[in-house]
Amino acid sequence: MSVEIDPEYGGSGLSFMSACLLIEEISKVDMSVSVMIDVHNTLIINLFNKLGTPEQKAKYLPRLATDTVSRIRLHVCLGIYIYIYIYI
């Protein structure tokens, strides 16, 4: 599940297109697993890749590449604020 994580952190370093093809193939067998992998790769890993500090990348990306599945919870309060909780 570490399609877009750089090889220096234990990932495969493939492109977004590769992740899309992987998710499409997995969805032919099990849609729920493909959604889990899509959220993990597209939302969480990209968040760390683009906005994470080097310390955060060194701490979390190796775990996300090997043995940890992330999850996300969105909470909208009165349509004004959006809170995003990430669990690792």
C-alpha positions in Angstrom: 0.0 0.0 0.0 3.0 2.3 -0.3 2.6 3.1 -3.9 3.4 6.8 -3.8 5.9 6.8 -0.9 9.5 7.5 -1.9 11.9 4.5 -1.8 14.0 6.3 0.9 11.1 5.8 3.3 10.4 2.2 2.2 7.8 2.8 -0.5 7.9 2.0 -4.2 8.0 5.5 -5.5 5.5 5.0 -8.3 3.3 7.7 -9.8 -0.3 8.8 -9.2 -1.3 7.0 -12.4 0.2 3.8 -11.1 -1.8 4.1 -7.9 -5.0 4.7 -10.0 -4.3 1.6 -12.0 -3.7 -0.5 -8.9 -6.9 0.7 -7.2 -8.9 0.0 -10.4 -7.6 -3.6 -10.5 -8.2 -4.2 -6.8 -11.7 -2.8 -7.1 -12.6 -5.5 -9.6 -12.2 -8.0 -6.7 -13.2 -6.0 -3.6 -14.5 -2.4 -3.7 -14.1 -1.8 0.1 -10.5 -2.7 0.0 -9.9 -0.5 -3.0 -11.5 2.5 -1.1 -9.3 1.9 1.9 -6.2 1.8 -0.2 -7.3 4.9 -2.2 -7.8 6.9 1.0 -4.5 5.7 2.4 -2.5 6.5 -0.7 -4.3 9.6 -2.1 -5.2 11.5 1.0 -2.9 10.5 3.8 0.4 9.8 2.1 0.0 12.8 -0.2 -0.6 14.9 2.8 2.7 13.8 4.3 4.5 14.1 1.0 3.4 17.6 0.3 3.0 19.2 3.7 5.0 17.1 6.1 8.2 18.2 7.7 11.3 16.0 7.2 10.9 14.8 10.8 7.3 13.9 10.2 8.1 12.1 7.0 10.9 10.1 8.7 8.6 9.2 11.6 5.4 8.3 9.8 6.1 7.3 6.2 8.1 4.2 7.0 5.3 3.0 9.2 2.7 3.8 6.5 4.7 2.0 3.9 5.0 -1.3 5.9 2.6 -2.2 8.7 0.2 0.7 9.4 -3.1 1.6 7.7 -4.3 5.1 8.2 -7.9 6.3 8.5 -9.5 9.6 8.3 -12.6 11.2 9.8 -14.2 14.3 8.5 -16.4 16.4 10.8 -18.4 19.3 9.5 -19.8 21.7 12.1 -22.8 23.7 11.0 -21.5 23.7 7.4 -18.8 26.3 8.4 -15.8 24.4 9.7 -14.4 21.2 8.5 -12.2 19.2 10.9 -10.1 16.4 9.6 -8.8 13.8 12.0 -6.1 11.4 10.9 -5.4 8.3 12.9 -2.2 6.4 12.4 
